[in-house]
Amino acid sequence: LLSDVLNRIGRPPRVFILHMEQVPLIDATGAGALHQFIEGCSGSGTAVVLAGVQPGPRRVIENLGLRNLPGLHHAADAATARTLARRLLPGGGEEATAQKPE
């Protein structure tokens, strides 16, 4: 579950990339879990980058008002997400933490 991911990591990362390229749809339950995950990350000082969100999930995210949550960023693909993550690190740092859903 998304809500357990940060607990398993230990020290919260500064940036969490959530690869969504292989997610063709998301329902209200999934969007709710995503919302809680993003808020949890934001509360821990972790920025979230959604990478490669397909049109169906993107519509659900937008319709539920999740697109502009504090600490949430969007990238067209994984490479762009990594570049964005580096910019989000203090001083535009060299490293970013990328995670892929199981």
Phi and psi in degrees as a GROMACS rama.xvg file:
@    title "Ramachandran Plot"
@    xaxis  label "Phi"
@    yaxis  label "Psi"
@TYPE xy
-58.087  -38.0738  LEU-2
-64.4125  -22.1602  SER-3
-89.5283  -15.4866  ASP-4
-59.0858  -51.7416  VAL-5
-63.521  -35.0244  LEU-6
-64.3315  -36.5644  ASN-7
-74.332  -27.5544  ARG-8
-70.2189  -33.7274  ILE-9
96.8708  -115.635  GLY-10
-67.9178  126.808  ARG-11
-62.3203  136.838  PRO-12
-71.7069  162.448  PRO-13
-77.1964  -32.3136  ARG-14
-137.723  136.714  VAL-15
-122.823  118.144  PHE-16
-95.9896  122.4  ILE-17
-106.925  106.952  LEU-18
-76.3036  122.056  HIS-19
-117.554  10.6855  MET-20
-58.3571  -32.6486  GLU-21
-97.9404  17.1024  GLN-22
-106.96  97.6202  VAL-23
-78.0417  -21.3424  PRO-24
-153.696  160.284  LEU-25
-145.457  134.58  ILE-26
-100.149  -177.261  ASP-27
-62.2765  -35.5626  ALA-28
-65.6063  -45.2166  THR-29
-63.6041  -40.8604  GLY-30
-65.3114  -37.2266  ALA-31
-64.5323  -41.6563  GLY-32
-64.2134  -41.0993  ALA-33
-62.4082  -43.2839  LEU-34
-58.9797  -48.3431  HIS-35
-62.5132  -40.2537  GLN-36
-61.9243  -47.1882  PHE-37
-62.9858  -43.5454  ILE-38
-63.9754  -39.4673  GLU-39
-63.0007  -42.3836  GLY-40
-62.6217  -47.1784  CYS-41
-58.3922  -41.5062  SER-42
-66.0274  -23.3789  GLY-43
-94.9893  2.15596  SER-44
80.9916  18.8191  GLY-45
-102.588  125.057  THR-46
-80.0131  146.054  ALA-47
-115.892  130.776  VAL-48
-114.837  119.447  VAL-49
-89.0887  121.668  LEU-50
-110.127  129.444  ALA-51
66.1253  38.5261  GLY-52
-68.4953  125.579  VAL-53
-73.473  163.416  GLN-54
-55.6995  -42.9874  PRO-55
-60.8799  -55.9744  GLY-56
-60.792  -35.1451  PRO-57
-60.8533  -42.3771  ARG-58
-62.2834  -44.1568  ARG-59
-62.2824  -45.8291  VAL-60
-58.7035  -44.8699  ILE-61
-67.9748  -45.1813  GLU-62
-62.5602  -31.1307  ASN-63
-90.3769  4.01544  LEU-64
74.1532  22.9765  GLY-65
-88.142  -16.6558  LEU-66
-57.7872  -34.1841  ARG-67
-109.556  28.2237  ASN-68
-63.9657  145.033  LEU-69
-58.4009  135.031  PRO-70
84.4653  -0.306498  GLY-71
-99.6089  134.283  LEU-72
-131.059  159.893  HIS-73
-127.898  142.334  HIS-74
-138.412  145.367  ALA-75
-67.1952  -30.9299  ALA-76
-155.957  177.932  ASP-77
-64.1588  -40.7933  ALA-78
-63.1996  -43.8493  ALA-79
-65.4293  -36.847  THR-80
-62.9634  -41.8352  ALA-81
-63.5166  -42.1902  ARG-82
-62.6784  -45.1458  THR-83
-61.9609  -43.4154  LEU-84
-59.5826  -41.9148  ALA-85
-60.5498  -40.2475  ARG-86
-67.1489  -30.3002  ARG-87
-76.9015  -19.5608  LEU-88
-69.8848  149.412  LEU-89
-52.8009  128.763  PRO-90
72.3333  14.6871  GLY-91
64.131  38.5379  GLY-92
-45.9699  171.18  GLY-93
-84.9275  -22.6504  GLU-94
-118.656  150.481  GLU-95
-138.327  149.412  ALA-96
-97.6474  122.339  THR-97
-116.417  133.752  ALA-98
-127.592  146.921  GLN-99
-119.343  135.598  LYS-100
-63.5565  149.661  PRO-101
